[in-house]
């Protein structure tokens, strides 16, 4: 089998392997981040749709590295606003990479490659910051994913991995061993995966132009060299040689450079640990005594969000902050509103439906907690006067409504078959979203999937969120 066919066979195999979180996150987060018209609400939505990703982003956001002041970050909206769009994008892709790793025959090799990837990324980003290069987060991502071919291979290598490990013991370098056993270098697999998954244009440039003098490309290559050479010890000849290149690149003295590289290594170990890759964290060589493992901020996973007063307060503060700064659009307000209701009030499902221009129907716009990814986009219900239902009735109301298990006859008559087919049966909360008393849509929330009861406190909190959103939207739109 020639080199091209051997490489493409591995690309095809890896594309077919079960790496759903990684691929889904790359497609949603990276594509959103690359669009010029994206807002932080788009990024927040892509995270909130995945409860596991939401929990991980909040955990990492509260780590020592990202939140040294220990000011609690309880909502995704606050994480994006406080840490920035690019930083949270880096978090998501890093989390997805860790989650994509599976235990197999070559767990140790995977852990080593993960350690190198995170160490390289932190070193490269700090080099870019020191050189004042544009968008250092892009450098971090490219450096982190520069080992994706190696990581993916060792995750699914099975017996051929054992053969490659054996040859590596005798070969002069890893590239020679990879070509002998596989017919290609794993670096080429990284390039192909980056092209298939549209991971990073910067990464592709680095791989296709290894001798480029572009400073961002040099940062990435130096980041890897620092990570690799430090594995032989911080006093090793290879590390000192690499440090010399860094001195030239940064135009800084050796003592200052070595102090910075060692601090970056400590940060890399902390970051890797916070992402849940503890085994890899311990493989990153750091000078001096071992770092103290941070206290886990992870809370027990729940199938459905429980009421959380801290999330409610954070969401309300975020809404107030938008008004005071007067820099937000409707989508930003809605992202904060739905997160506050879903994660703060503790609802199983929540959806915002937007009224059409002709005011004849409601179309699903945003939603959280729905089993089908297409449910929100496919949601559509008529609200014209010829077919009255609870949605059309609520559009005329100034306040929230709690539809109980046994509703009044006048409410029962508005619970149409169309509604039951869309949402099922049982109690729910519903409220119009309006700008200066003119409805633009409806918020609906329930606990039907879990069967948990609605109560007065939940209804009051739901109503209050809706009222705050309506006031803020009126203020922000200047009407």
N, C-alpha and C positions, 0 to 999 in steps of 0.2 A: 504494500500500500504506500503511495507516495505521500510526501509531506502535507500537501494540500488536503487530500482526502482524510488523512489521519487527524488533522486539525479540525476539519469540518465535522467529522464524526463525533468528536468530543464536544464541539459547540452544540450540535443537535441534541446530544445526550443531556447536556446541562440545561438546555432550554426546556427540555421535557421533564427535568427533575422537579421535585416538589419544593419550590422556593417561593411560595405565594406571597408572603409578607414583603420580602425584598423587592420582587418585581412590581407588586402593586404599589408599594411606597415610592419606588423610583418613578413609576409612571405618573402617579398623582402629585407627589411633592416636587419632583424635579421639573415636570412639565409646567406646573403652576409657577414655580420660581423663575422659569425662563420666559414666561409671558410678560410683555411690557405693561399690560393693563392689569396685572395681578395686584391684589391688595392683601393685607395680612389676614383679612377675613377668609379669603380663598384658602390660604394655608391652614388656618384654624379649622375650617370645615373638613379638609382632607385628613386632619389628625383626629378630630372628634368622632368621625365615622367609625374609627377602629378603637374599641375600648382598651385593648392591650397597648396599642401605640400611645394612646392618651395617658395611661398610667405610667408608661416608661418615660415619656417626655416630661411629665411633672416630676418624676423621681430625679431625673438627670438635671432638670432646671433648679432643683433644690440642693444639688451637690455643692461641695465646697468650691470646686473649680468655677462653676458658673454663677454661684450665689454666695460669695465669700462673706457678705454682710448678713446672711441667714435671714433675710426678709422673706417670709413665706410666699411662694408662688402657688396658688391653689387652682388656677384656671388656665386653660390653654391660651385664651385670649390675652391674659396678663403675661404669660411666658413670651408670646410673640411681641407684645408691646414693649416689655421691659428688656428682653435679650436681643430683639431684632430679628427681622425676617431671615437673614442669611444664617445666623447662628442656629435658629430652630430648624432650618432646612438641614444643616449639618447634623444636628441631633437625630432627626428622623432617618436620614440615610445611614448613620452610624448604628442606630438601634436596629434597623432593618438588616444590616450586615450581620450583626451579632445573632439576631433571631434566625437568620438563614442557615447558620452553621448547625450541622447535625453531628451527633456522636456516631463514630464508625471505627473502622480498624485503625485509622491513622489520626486519632484524636490529638496526640502529642504534636504531630506535624501541623495540624490545623491551628492549635493553640500558639505555636511558634509563629506561624504566618500572621495570625491575628495580632500578636504582640508587635511584630515588625510593622504591620500596617498602621496601628494606632500610634506607635512611637514615631514612625516616619511622618505621619500626618501632623502631629503636634510640633515636631522639630521644623517641618517645612513651613507651617503657618507662622511660627515665631520668627523664622528667617524672613518671611515675606513682610511681616509687621515691622521688623527692624529696618528692612530696606525701604519701607513705606510703599510697598507695591499695592496695586489695585486689588480689591476684593480678596483678602487673605483667606476667607472661608472657602473660596473656589480652589485655592491651593490645598487647603486641608482635605477637601473632598477628593481631589485628583490624587493626592498622595495616599489617602486611605484606601481608595479603590485600585491603586496601582498593583495590589497583590490579589485582586479578586479572582484572577485566573488560577493562581496557586491555591487560594483558599477553597474555591469551588472544586478543583481537581482533587485535593486531599479529602474533601468531604465525601466524595463518591468514587474514590480510586479503587477500592477493594484490592484484588490480588496484584494488579499491575502496579499499584502503589508500593507494595512490598518489594517488587522487582526493582522499581526505581530507587528505593531507599538503599537496596543492596549495591547497586551500581554506583550510587553517590558516594559510598564509602571508599571506592577505588578511583573515581574520576578526579581529574584535576580541579574541576569546578562543576557547579550545579547545571550550568547551561549544557555542557558536554553530555552529562548523564541524561538530561531530559531529551536531547536530540537522539541519543543512542537508543533509549527505551521507547520514547513516544513518537519520535520522528519530527518533533518541533519543540521550540522553547515555550515554556508556560507563559512567558511574557507575551507571546503572540496570541495565546488563548485569552489573556486579559484584554488585548486590543480588540479581538473579535467580539467578546462579550460586551465590551463598552460600546461597540458599534451597534450590536443587536439591541441592547437595552437602553441605548442613548444615555449613557452614564455621565460622560464628561468630555467635552470637546478639548479641554485643556489636557486631560489625560491622554487622549488620542494623539495630540500634538507631541507630547513628551515621548510617547512610545514610537512614533513615526519619525521623529527628528531628534535622535539621542544626542546629537552634538550641537543642538541649538544653544545660542548664547542668550536667549530670552531669559531675563531674571526670574520669572515665575517658574519656568521649566527647570532652571538651575536650582531653585529652592527645593523643588520636589526631588530632584536627583540627589542633592546634598542631604535632604531629610532621610532618604533611605540609607545612604552611606553612613550617616551618623548612627542610625538604628542598628545597622548590620555590624559596623566595626566596634560599637560599644559592647556587643555580645562577647568580645574577647577581653573585656575589662577596660576601665576608664584610664588605665595607665599603659594600655597596649600601644604598640608601634602603629598599628592600623588606625586606631582612634586619633592618635596625635597627628598622623598624616592627614586624616580627614579634617581635623580641627584647623590645620594649616590652610586648607582650601577655604574653609568657612571664614577664617581671618581675612583672606584676600577678598572674598565675596562681600563681606560686610565692612571691610576697611576698619577693623577693630583689633585691639591688642589681644594676645593669646589668653591672658588671665581673664579678661572680660568675656571672651567667647566661651571659654571652658565653664565659667560660672553659669552662663546662660544655657549652654547645652545640658548641663547637669540639672538645672532647675526645670528645663523642659522635659527631661526624662522623668523627674518626679511627678510633674503634672500629667504626663502621659499615663503613668501607672494609676494615678488617681482617677483620671477620666475613664480609662479602660475598665476599672473596677466599677465605677458608677453605671456603666452600660451593662453590667451583669456578666462581663467576661473575666471572672476572677482568676481563672487558670492562666490566661494570657497576661493579665496584669502582673502576676508574680514572675513572669518570664521577662519583663522589661528590666534591663539592668540599670539600677540606680546606685549612685555613690552613697556612702555612709550607711547608717542604720536603716532597716526596712521601714517603709511608711506604715503608719497606723491605718488599718482598714477602716473606712468610714462606716458610721452606723447606717444600716439599711433604712431607707425611708419608705420602702415598699409596704403597702397595706394589703391585708388579705383581699384576694380577688373576689368580687361578687358578680353574680350573673346580672343583677340589675342595680342601678345606682340607688344608694340609700340617701335620705335627706342629709345635707351637709351645710351647716350654717356658715362655715368658713368660705365655702364656694359661693354661697348666696351673697355674703358681704363683699367678697372680692369682685363679683360680677357687678354689683351695684356701684362699687367704687369706680370700676372701669367705665361704667356708663356715665357717672358724674364727671370723671376725668375727661371724657370725650367732649362733653358740653362745655367745660371750662376752657378747653383748648380750641374748641370750635374747629376741629379737623377730623371729620369722619363722614362716611356716607351711610346710606340706609343699610347696606350689607354688613358693615362693621357693627352697627347697633344690633342687627338681627343675630349675628354670630354670638355676641355676648349674651343676648336675651335667651337664646335657645340653650346655650351651655348652662346658664344660671338655672333655667327650669329643669333641664334634663339631669344635670349632675348635682345641682344645688337643692332644688325642691325634691328631687329623687323620683323621677318619672321613668316608666319603662320606654315610652315612645313619645316623641314630640315632632310636630311638623308645622312649618309656616307655609300657607298657601297664599299666593299672590292673585289679586283680582285683575282680570283682563282689562284691557283698555276700554272695551265696550261694556264692561261690568256685567257680563253675561255668565261668566264661569270663573272658578278658582282653579289655579294651576299650582301643583306642588313646586316649591322653590328650594327650601332647605328642610332637612329632617335628620333626626338622630334616633337610633335604637331600632330601626326597621330591619327586619331580617333580609329582605330583598333589596339589593343595591339599586334596583330600578324602580322601587315603589314610589319614591318621591317624584322622580321625573315623569312617571306614568300617571301620577295622581291628577285627576281632573273631575270636577263636579259642577254641574250647572247650578246657577243661583238666580236665574231669571224668574220673574213673578209667576210664570205659568206652571212652574213645578217647585212649590215651596218646600224647603227642608230646613234642618237646624242651622246649616251654614248660612243660607239666605236670610233666615230670621235673625241670627246673631249679627250679621252685617249692619242691621238697623239699630242694634242695641249699643248703649254707651259703656257697658260693663261686662265683666266675665260671667260665665254661666257654668254651674256645676250640674251636669246631668246625672242623676242618681241611678241606682240599680232599678228602682221602681218609679219612673218619672210620672209627673202629672199628665193627665190625658192630653192637654194641649201640646205638651212637649213630645209625648209619645207619637202623636200624629205626624210630627216633623222628622221622626227617625225612619227614613225611607229605606226600601230594600236596597237601593243603590248605595246608601251609606253603609248598611250592614255588610254588603259584599266587599266594600273597600276596607272597612275598619273593624268588622266584627261587631259583637254586641257586648254591652256592659257599660259601667259608668265612665265618664270622661269629663275633662275640663276644656272649655273653649272660650275664646275672647277675640274681639276685633282689634286689629292693629290699625291705628289711624293717625293721620297728620292733620292737626287742627280740626278734629271731630269728623274728618272725612275718611272713611275706611279705605285702606289699601290692600287689606288681606286679613287672614285669620290665623291665630295660633291654636293648635289642638294638642292636647296631651292626655295620656291615659296610663293605667297600670294593668291593662288587660292580660298581657302575656304572663306576668308573675301571679296574677290573681290577688295582689295586695290591695287592701282597701284604701280608698281616698278618704281624707279626713278634713276637718275644718281648717287646720293649720296649713295643709297642702294647698287648699283652695285659696286661702288668704295670701299665701306667698306667691302663688301663681298669678293672682289678681294684681298684686303689688308690682310684680315684674312687668306685667303688661302695661300698667299705668305709667310706670317709669319710662318704659320704652316709648310710649305715645308722647309723653312730655318731651323727652329728649329728641325724638324725631321732629317734632314741631319746632323746637329751638334750633336744631342743626340745619333744617331746611329754610329757616328764616321766614316761615309763614305766620 
